[in-house]
């Protein structure tokens, strides 16, 4: 095991996949010269060059559309939004094109694309930069939605998302980029759609994802002081949701 920051795990996942597959590229605002707004692409321009790590104008609709089009002809783009609040500008490309093209083409085209970037509230940001859109995208047919809670999951899930043949929304909490955690050495992936029991318990089940998992641990510790054993399930993938894991836990604890 090695210890990485959340942002470093993101860089490792993208870099490892790009070394193995020339059709993968990263595109977005400040991803290249500035190493990413949150330094989540640090060093990638130096390694892969400007043809595969591409700075864009402030035009989410435009570069989202470029990504969708290139995915349809055999590439595997990673499109970074400086914040998912800005993804609203490109949401027509995400929902009306990326999510639907397989069905609308009768299976002739797929869209292996990852839309990733920071989500939800962070420090000293306005309301227009502090929104969480996981439920919006999770309710759109054709999209998978991933929200990791730690560096290990971030790396393993992002590698799986990049390899997936369908569009994946990959959301990273702005408050977690500096979080550190153990990440396995060598090649590993985490399958999409599989939740994980982060803490075993027998009395009550807490189900969450992303940065709120840290709050779930705090709640479990408080409940333990009262003699209540709390099980914590990290969804990891909001869609498809691992309902089987939730039901098993609820049956064990008898309540939600």
C-alpha positions in Angstrom: 0.0 0.0 0.0 1.0 3.6 -0.5 -0.5 6.8 0.8 -1.9 9.3 -1.8 -4.0 12.4 -1.7 -7.4 12.1 -3.4 -6.2 14.3 -6.3 -3.1 12.2 -6.7 -5.2 9.1 -7.0 -7.2 10.8 -9.8 -4.0 11.6 -11.6 -2.7 8.1 -11.3 -5.9 6.6 -12.6 -6.0 8.7 -15.7 -2.3 8.5 -16.4 -2.2 4.7 -16.1 -5.1 4.3 -18.4 -3.7 6.8 -20.9 -0.4 4.9 -21.0 -2.2 1.7 -21.9 -4.7 3.2 -24.5 -3.8 5.9 -27.0 -7.5 6.7 -27.6 -7.9 8.2 -24.2 -7.4 11.9 -23.7 -8.2 14.6 -21.1 -9.9 17.8 -22.1 -11.2 20.8 -20.0 -10.5 24.2 -18.6 -7.0 24.6 -17.1 -6.3 20.8 -17.2 -3.0 21.3 -19.0 -0.8 24.4 -18.4 -2.2 25.0 -14.9 -2.2 21.3 -13.9 -5.9 21.4 -13.2 -7.9 23.9 -11.1 -7.5 21.5 -8.2 -4.2 20.0 -9.4 -6.0 16.8 -10.4 -4.1 16.6 -13.6 -0.7 17.6 -12.3 2.2 16.5 -14.5 0.0 15.0 -17.2 0.8 17.7 -19.9 4.5 17.0 -19.4 4.0 13.3 -19.9 1.3 13.1 -22.6 1.7 16.4 -24.5 -0.9 19.0 -25.7 -2.6 16.6 -28.1 -3.8 14.4 -25.3 -4.1 16.9 -22.4 -6.0 19.7 -23.9 -6.9 23.1 -22.4 -10.2 24.5 -23.6 -11.9 27.9 -23.7 -14.7 28.5 -21.1 -17.3 26.7 -23.3 -18.6 23.6 -21.6 -21.2 23.1 -24.4 -18.5 23.1 -27.0 -15.9 20.8 -25.5 -18.6 18.4 -24.1 -19.9 18.1 -27.7 -16.4 17.5 -29.0 -16.0 14.7 -26.5 -19.3 13.0 -27.4 -18.5 13.2 -31.1 -15.0 11.8 -30.7 -16.3 9.0 -28.4 -18.7 7.9 -31.1 -15.8 7.4 -33.6 -13.6 5.3 -31.3 -12.0 7.5 -28.7 -12.4 7.5 -24.9 -12.4 11.1 -23.8 -12.2 12.3 -20.2 -14.0 15.6 -20.0 -13.2 17.7 -16.9 -15.5 20.4 -15.7 -13.9 22.9 -13.4 -17.0 22.4 -11.3 -20.1 20.4 -12.0 -22.1 23.6 -11.6 -20.7 24.5 -15.0 -21.8 21.2 -16.5 -25.3 22.8 -16.7 -24.0 24.7 -19.7 -23.1 21.4 -21.5 -26.0 19.4 -20.1 -27.7 19.2 -23.5 -24.7 17.3 -24.8 -24.6 15.0 -21.7 -28.3 14.1 -21.6 -29.6 14.5 -25.1 -26.5 13.0 -26.9 -24.1 11.1 -24.7 -26.8 9.3 -22.7 -29.1 8.5 -25.6 -26.9 7.8 -28.6 -26.7 4.0 -28.1 -30.5 3.7 -27.9 -31.2 6.2 -30.7 -28.7 4.5 -33.1 -30.1 1.1 -32.4 -26.7 0.0 -30.9 -24.7 1.2 -33.8 -22.8 3.8 -31.7 -21.8 3.7 -28.1 -20.3 6.6 -26.1 -17.4 5.6 -23.9 -16.9 9.0 -22.2 -16.2 10.2 -18.6 -17.4 13.5 -17.5 -15.6 14.3 -14.2 -14.8 17.1 -11.8 -15.6 18.6 -8.4 -19.2 18.7 -7.0 -21.2 20.2 -4.2 -20.2 22.7 -1.6 -16.7 23.8 -0.7 -15.1 26.7 1.2 -15.9 30.3 0.4 -17.8 29.6 -2.8 -21.1 31.2 -3.9 -24.3 29.3 -4.2 -23.9 29.0 -7.9 -20.7 27.0 -7.3 -22.0 24.9 -4.4 -24.7 22.6 -5.8 -24.8 18.8 -6.0 -26.3 17.3 -9.1 -25.9 13.6 -8.4 -29.6 13.0 -8.3 -30.2 14.9 -11.5 -27.9 12.7 -13.5 -28.8 9.5 -11.7 -32.4 10.0 -12.9 -31.3 10.2 -16.5 -31.5 6.9 -18.4 -28.2 6.0 -20.1 -25.8 7.5 -17.5 -23.8 5.9 -14.7 -23.0 8.1 -11.7 -20.0 7.6 -9.5 -19.1 9.5 -6.3 -16.1 8.1 -4.4 -15.4 8.8 -0.8 -11.6 8.1 -0.5 -8.4 7.9 -2.6 -8.5 4.1 -3.1 -12.0 4.1 -4.4 -11.4 7.2 -6.5 -8.6 5.5 -8.4 -10.2 2.1 -8.7 -13.6 3.5 -9.8 -12.1 6.0 -12.2 -10.1 3.3 -14.0 -13.3 1.3 -14.4 -15.3 4.4 -15.6 -12.7 5.1 -18.3 -12.9 1.5 -19.5 -16.7 1.5 -19.5 -18.4 1.6 -22.9 -21.2 3.9 -21.7 -21.1 7.5 -20.4 -20.1 7.9 -16.8 -20.6 11.0 -14.6 -17.7 10.9 -12.1 -18.1 13.4 -9.2 -15.3 14.4 -6.8 -16.0 16.4 -3.7 -14.1 19.8 -3.7 -13.5 19.3 0.0 -11.7 16.0 -0.4 -8.9 16.6 -2.9 -6.4 16.9 -0.1 -7.7 13.9 1.8 -5.1 11.1 2.2 -5.6 7.4 2.2 -4.0 4.1 1.4 -4.1 2.9 -2.3 -2.9 -0.5 -3.4 0.3 -0.8 -5.4 0.0 -2.0 -9.0 -3.0 -2.6 -11.2 -6.4 -2.7 -9.6 -10.0 -1.6 -10.5 -13.2 -1.4 -8.5 -16.4 -2.5 -10.5 -19.1 0.1 -11.0 -22.4 -0.6 -9.3 -21.0 -2.4 -6.3 -21.4 -0.9 -2.8 -19.1 -1.6 0.1 -19.7 -2.1 3.8 -17.3 0.4 5.4 -18.2 -0.5 8.9 -20.0 -3.6 10.2 -23.0 -3.2 12.5 -26.0 -5.0 13.8 -28.6 -2.4 14.9 -29.0 0.3 12.3 -27.8 1.0 8.7 -26.5 4.2 7.3 -26.3 4.4 3.5 -24.4 7.3 1.9 -21.7 8.2 -0.6 -18.9 10.7 -1.2 -17.8 13.1 1.5 -20.8 12.4 3.7 -19.3 9.0 4.5 -17.0 10.9 6.9 -20.0 12.3 8.6 -21.5 8.8 8.8 -18.5 7.6 10.7 -18.9 10.4 13.2 -22.6 9.5 13.6 -21.7 5.8 14.1 -19.2 6.7 16.8 -21.8 8.8 18.7 -24.3 5.9 18.4 -21.8 3.5 19.7 -21.5 5.5 22.9 -25.2 4.8 23.4 -24.7 1.1 22.8 -26.1 1.2 19.2 -24.1 -0.8 16.6 -24.1 1.0 13.3 -23.4 -0.4 9.8 -22.2 2.0 7.2 -22.7 1.3 3.5 -20.8 3.4 0.9 -22.8 3.3 -2.4 -19.7 4.4 -4.4 -21.9 4.2 -7.5 -25.1 6.2 -7.1 -26.3 4.7 -10.4 -26.6 1.8 -10.8 -27.3 1.5 -7.1 -26.4 -1.7 -5.3 -29.9 -2.3 -3.9 -29.0 -5.9 -3.0 -26.3 -4.8 -0.6 -28.6 -2.3 1.0 -31.4 -4.8 1.5 -29.1 -7.4 3.0 -27.9 -4.9 5.5 -31.4 -3.6 6.4 -32.5 -7.2 6.9 -29.6 -7.8 9.3 -30.2 -4.6 11.3 -34.0 -4.7 11.0 -34.3 -1.0 10.3 -33.0 1.8 8.0 
